[in-house]
């Protein structure tokens, strides 16, 4: 077992084992072609692996062919890993791999700057009357984590054309909510919107991030919709009036 640990401690020898795992049965020349090392150095590393029984060597004519021997690795697994809880270790490994993998970029991000206080911007995002004024729909909720929210028409019908679940609330800086059909439960793959309010002196940077969009059509729709809604919000907070025409009604190509 000591010879196995010694052999595995060297990164070059691990590369040789990886090479044999990918293509078992290689000559010395083939193995050397994948390493920037002399044949003598590679031969020395292969001898260490052979002594640890991690590889076997078969002579064919004038060539020596090298094969991976998985038995010592299996013995390590049985001694050091099998006694532990395999499901728990598997879950931890999945978490580790997910953390190490590059995160997917958000599907859509929009940034605008508003001459207002964070509190005023937060009110504009969560007040039913204000959202109705600049959005054409009232966003209705108690804005507590886990609560539902609805995107209701302002015609008095009470019909909600969209909605979701409030996920995170940090007034007046951060609001996260799923965005889909009214009454839909939150799932890991739910379409989700994050509002981030960042003050800087007398202005606020408002960032809207919309992720988990299902289709390219959805991405195209929000790419037009969010800038239009935010332009109306900005106009309302800075001038006291929304834009004279609903910006989301402007054709994509004039």
Secondary structure, DSSP 8 states (H G I E B T S, - for coil): -HHHHHHHTSHHHHHHHHHHHHS-SEEHHHHHTTSSS-HHHHHHHHHHHHHTTSEEEEEETTEEEEEE--HHHHHHIIIIITTS-HHHHHHHHHHHHHHHS-----SEEEEEEESS-HHHHHHHHH-HHHHHHHHSEEEE----TT-EEEEEESSSS--EEEEEEEEEEETTTEEEEE-BSTT----TT--EEEEEEEEETTEEEEEEEEE---SHHHHHHHHHHHHHHHHHHHHHHHHSS--SS-GGGS-S--
